[in-house]
Amino acid sequence: MTLEVLLSFIAIAAIAGYFQTVTGFGLGMIVMGATSGLDVAPVASVAAVVSLMMLTNSAVALPGKLKHLDRAVVLATVLGIVPATVIGVLLLELMSSRAESVLRIALGLLVCYGGLSLVLRPRQRETLSSRISFFISGVLSGLCGGLFGIAGPPVIYQCYRQPLKPVAIRNMLILLFACTSSMRTLFVAATGGLNLEILVLTAWAIPAVAVATYAGRRWPPRLSPLAMRRIAFVTLMVIGGGLIATELV
């Protein structure tokens, strides 16, 4: 690994950490999209690093926050996440060697979808969705998490449709992201995929994100929540659209 690659990755991780702190959204998508678009590191390596970063975030955020979650709903979603995450990792290995352009286009579409989800908010239901519905959202999130380390969009859409308090939704999402990241990391480690490059990138990325998070809390931009959502939307659409356009051209 060259010093240029390491510094580029640290800079992207820091920007993504600050961005997520002030918007509440986008760390994994910015890191995956920007590093892929700039060809900083392989998609598989960055996805593994993003999973480890998410695990660190969850370890800090989860303790004492799980008392009021619907266990049946969580279980149904996790049952979909676990096998789909493994399938996603296997697809990533296959596509990295045989269909890298398709892989980057899929990542670009996922990042664009994440941006659109900021402005196209789902209508909230009056009753809780069925367990099968949560299972399906778990399968889709597991596939996204296995492929790119980004499990967010499908399960975020599913959870924000439910008649639940915002704090319950946030805690449920953190738990589901932790499950996806844990399953992905365990499977990659068991198959010998946690190489030195991934460990070095993670070791540097976590402190960079921590410092950027502090900066975001200490010196947030003086913008309204609506303005921040619009900035997040434009940023993700530019990153995702750039990935797609580059591969198509």
Summary of the structure (lengths in Angstrom):
residues: 249
radius of gyration: 17.2
end to end distance: 28.4
largest distance: 53.7
contacts: 888
relative contact order: 0.21
helix: 80%
strand: 0%
